[in-house]
Amino acid sequence: MNIKLFWRPWLLVLVASLLLGGCASTGGPVSLAEVREFADASARLGGYAELSKRYRDTYEREQPYLSPAADRIARENDTRRKAVYEDFIAIQKSLVLYMQTLSLLAGEARYDLSTQLDDLGNGLKANSESGLQQRHIIAYTGLTRLLTRVIASGYQNRSVETMVRDGDADVQVLLEAMINLTRLYAKTNENEKKTILGIFDVEIPFSTRNSDRMLVTLAKVHYLNKSTEYKLIDKRYDLALQGLTKVALAHQKLREHLHDLRADETRKMIAAYGRDLRALRDAISE
């Protein structure tokens, strides 16, 4: 029998179709471009680190305006803030590294993130004043272990689906912690604003002597500058909260749609989250 008889044109078409069909069914990095873009936008959202630093440095801004009695209390608060600052930043670092790892799994590039594991720290400490609870500590430990396992293995046998499935619960708890901490930052900033601007509100109306005219003018200019500063910062708190909430919701949607990540509707939904996060990042950077 002549084997060449079996290689008819229709058979070539059938083989090609099967090969292409197999590729489509398994999916590839290109088909997860929207996931990669969402993860990149989440990792680069910004705002939280800056606001954490501002929270830490509250006393430096308040100190010139404080009475001796108020200064003693403020210094105690300053010590407490600086003690928890590294923990607050560690939460963000773990989530950024998670998103970078998710982006890598969803893309074609392969690069080493192992050096960033060393920057995660040794764990968190519960803090009743900040709202960090034992479940936040457990989630942080769980996520860092997942990242260590995935990155140290060279991403072998790991996909976007398994990464999201294994990480979602811890990601949600840590994003909740960041949202709560951002609200704490905003509350602290509001108290600072009342302390500083309140001095001017009380003192300026009583400074009516002609000899105080230049001093009052300078005080009014300073008051105006500080008021503008606080308005801009208030906007950043709001944008940061919007961004963190959107990241949490988008990751939840990823978890719910693991079975159809490559479907058109799912890809459109994920792409929309990515666009929203990029817009928020641009607004925070203004």
C-alpha positions in Angstrom: 0.0 0.0 0.0 1.2 3.5 -0.9 1.2 5.5 2.3 1.2 8.8 0.3 -2.4 8.1 -0.6 -3.5 9.0 2.9 -2.1 12.5 2.7 -5.0 14.1 0.9 -5.5 17.9 1.1 -8.5 17.5 3.4 -6.4 15.4 5.8 -3.8 18.3 6.0 -6.6 20.7 6.7 -8.0 18.4 9.4 -4.6 18.0 11.1 -4.0 21.8 11.0 -7.4 22.4 12.5 -6.8 19.9 15.3 -3.4 21.6 16.1 -4.9 25.1 16.1 -7.9 23.9 18.1 -5.6 22.4 20.7 -3.7 25.7 21.0 -6.9 27.6 21.5 -8.2 25.3 24.1 -5.1 25.4 26.3 -4.7 29.2 25.9 -1.5 31.1 26.1 0.1 34.2 27.5 -1.2 36.4 24.7 -4.8 35.5 25.6 -4.3 36.7 29.2 -3.1 40.2 28.2 -6.0 41.8 30.1 -5.0 40.0 33.3 -1.4 41.1 32.9 -2.5 44.7 32.4 -4.8 44.6 35.4 -2.0 43.1 37.6 0.5 45.7 36.3 -1.9 48.6 37.0 -2.6 47.2 40.5 1.1 46.9 41.3 1.7 50.5 40.2 -1.4 52.0 41.7 0.5 54.2 44.1 -0.8 56.5 46.9 -0.6 54.1 49.8 3.1 54.3 50.4 3.1 58.1 50.2 0.2 58.3 52.7 1.8 55.8 55.0 4.9 58.0 55.1 2.8 61.0 55.7 1.1 59.2 58.6 4.5 58.3 60.1 5.7 61.9 59.8 2.6 63.6 61.4 4.5 64.9 64.4 7.1 66.7 62.3 4.3 68.8 60.7 2.4 69.3 64.0 5.3 70.1 66.3 5.7 73.8 65.6 2.1 74.5 66.4 1.8 72.5 69.7 1.7 73.7 73.3 4.2 71.9 75.7 1.3 69.8 77.1 0.1 68.8 73.7 3.6 68.1 72.5 4.2 65.4 75.1 1.2 63.5 73.9 2.1 64.0 70.3 5.6 62.6 70.9 4.1 59.5 72.4 1.9 59.1 69.3 4.9 59.7 67.1 6.8 56.8 68.7 3.8 54.5 68.2 3.4 55.5 64.5 7.0 54.9 63.8 6.9 51.5 65.5 4.2 50.2 63.1 5.2 51.9 59.9 7.3 49.0 58.6 4.5 46.6 59.1 2.1 48.9 57.2 4.5 49.1 54.3 5.2 45.3 54.4 1.6 44.6 53.6 1.8 46.7 50.5 5.1 45.1 49.4 3.6 41.7 49.6 0.6 42.6 47.5 2.8 44.4 44.9 5.0 41.3 44.6 1.9 39.2 44.3 0.6 41.4 41.4 4.0 41.4 39.7 4.1 37.6 39.9 0.5 37.4 38.5 1.5 39.7 35.7 4.5 37.5 34.9 2.4 34.4 34.8 -0.1 36.1 32.5 2.6 37.3 30.1 5.4 35.9 27.9 8.4 37.4 29.7 10.2 35.5 32.4 12.3 37.4 34.9 13.5 36.8 38.4 11.6 38.3 41.3 13.5 36.4 44.0 15.5 39.4 45.2 12.2 41.1 46.2 11.3 38.3 48.5 14.1 39.5 50.9 12.4 42.8 51.2 9.2 41.4 52.6 10.4 41.3 56.2 9.9 38.8 58.9 6.2 39.1 59.5 3.6 41.5 61.1 2.7 42.3 64.7 -0.9 42.7 65.9 -1.7 46.2 66.8 -5.1 47.1 68.4 -4.7 50.9 67.7 -4.0 50.4 64.0 -6.6 47.7 63.5 -4.1 45.0 62.5 -5.5 41.7 63.7 -4.4 38.1 63.9 -6.2 37.3 60.7 -4.2 39.9 58.9 -1.0 38.4 60.2 -2.1 34.9 59.1 -3.0 36.3 55.6 0.4 38.0 55.3 2.2 34.8 56.3 0.1 32.8 53.8 0.7 35.1 50.9 4.4 35.4 51.5 4.7 31.6 51.7 2.8 31.3 48.4 5.1 33.9 46.8 8.2 32.2 48.1 7.0 28.8 46.8 6.1 30.1 43.4 9.1 32.3 42.8 11.6 29.9 44.2 10.3 27.1 42.0 10.9 29.2 38.9 7.1 29.4 38.3 7.0 25.7 37.4 3.5 24.1 37.3 1.9 27.4 38.1 -0.7 29.3 36.1 -2.8 32.4 36.5 -5.7 30.2 37.5 -3.9 28.4 40.3 -2.2 31.6 41.5 -5.5 33.4 41.8 -7.2 30.4 43.4 -4.5 30.0 46.0 -4.0 33.6 46.7 -7.4 35.3 46.6 -8.4 34.7 50.3 -5.2 36.2 51.6 -5.2 39.0 49.0 -8.7 40.1 50.1 -7.8 40.1 53.8 -4.6 42.2 53.1 -6.4 44.6 50.9 -9.0 45.1 53.6 -6.2 45.9 56.0 -4.8 48.5 53.6 -8.2 50.1 53.2 -8.6 50.2 57.0 -5.2 51.7 57.4 -5.8 54.3 54.7 -8.9 55.3 56.7 -6.8 55.6 59.8 -4.4 57.8 57.9 -7.2 60.0 56.8 -8.6 60.3 60.3 -5.1 61.2 61.7 -4.8 63.8 58.9 -8.1 65.3 59.8 -7.1 65.7 63.4 -3.8 67.3 62.3 -5.7 69.7 60.1 -8.0 70.7 62.9 -5.0 71.3 65.2 -3.0 73.4 62.8 -5.7 75.4 61.1 -7.6 75.8 64.3 -4.8 77.8 65.8 -5.1 80.4 63.0 -8.9 80.4 63.2 -8.6 81.3 66.9 -5.6 83.7 66.8 -6.1 85.8 63.7 -9.4 87.4 64.6 -7.9 88.7 67.9 -4.8 90.1 66.2 -6.2 93.6 65.5 -3.4 95.9 66.4 -1.7 97.9 63.6 1.7 96.5 64.8 0.4 93.0 64.1 -0.7 93.8 60.5 2.3 92.3 58.8 2.3 89.2 61.1 -1.4 88.7 60.4 -0.8 89.0 56.6 1.9 86.4 56.8 -0.3 84.2 58.9 -3.2 84.4 56.4 -0.9 83.4 53.6 0.4 80.5 55.6 -3.2 79.5 56.5 -4.1 79.6 52.8 -1.2 77.4 51.8 -1.9 74.8 54.5 -5.6 74.8 53.6 -4.7 74.0 49.9 -2.3 71.3 51.0 -4.9 69.6 53.1 -7.5 69.7 50.3 -5.0 68.0 47.9 -4.2 65.4 50.5 -7.9 64.7 51.3 -8.4 64.0 47.5 -5.5 61.5 47.6 -7.0 59.6 50.5 -10.3 59.3 48.5 -8.5 58.2 45.3 -6.4 55.7 47.2 -9.5 54.2 48.8 -11.2 54.0 45.5 -8.1 52.3 44.0 -7.7 49.7 46.7 -11.5 48.9 46.7 -11.4 48.4 42.9 -8.3 46.1 43.1 -10.2 44.0 45.7 -13.3 43.8 43.5 -11.4 43.0 40.3 -9.4 40.2 42.0 -12.7 38.8 43.3 -14.1 38.8 39.8 -10.9 37.0 38.6 -11.5 34.4 41.2 -15.2 34.0 40.2 -14.3 33.7 36.5 -11.3 31.3 36.6 -13.2 28.9 34.4 -13.7 31.4 31.6 -10.8 33.9 31.8 -10.4 33.8 28.0 -14.1 34.5 27.2 -14.8 37.8 25.5 -17.0 39.2 28.3 -14.5 38.3 31.0 -11.7 39.9 29.1 -13.7 43.0 28.5 -14.5 43.2 32.2 -10.9 42.7 33.3 -9.7 45.3 30.7 -12.2 47.8 32.2 -10.8 47.4 35.7 -7.3 47.9 34.3 -8.3 51.1 32.6 -10.0 52.4 35.7 -6.9 51.7 37.8 -4.6 53.4 35.4 -6.9 56.5 35.4 -6.8 56.5 39.2 -3.0 56.2 39.2 -2.8 59.2 37.0 -5.1 61.2 39.2 -3.1 60.3 42.3 0.1 61.4 40.6 -1.3 64.8 39.7 
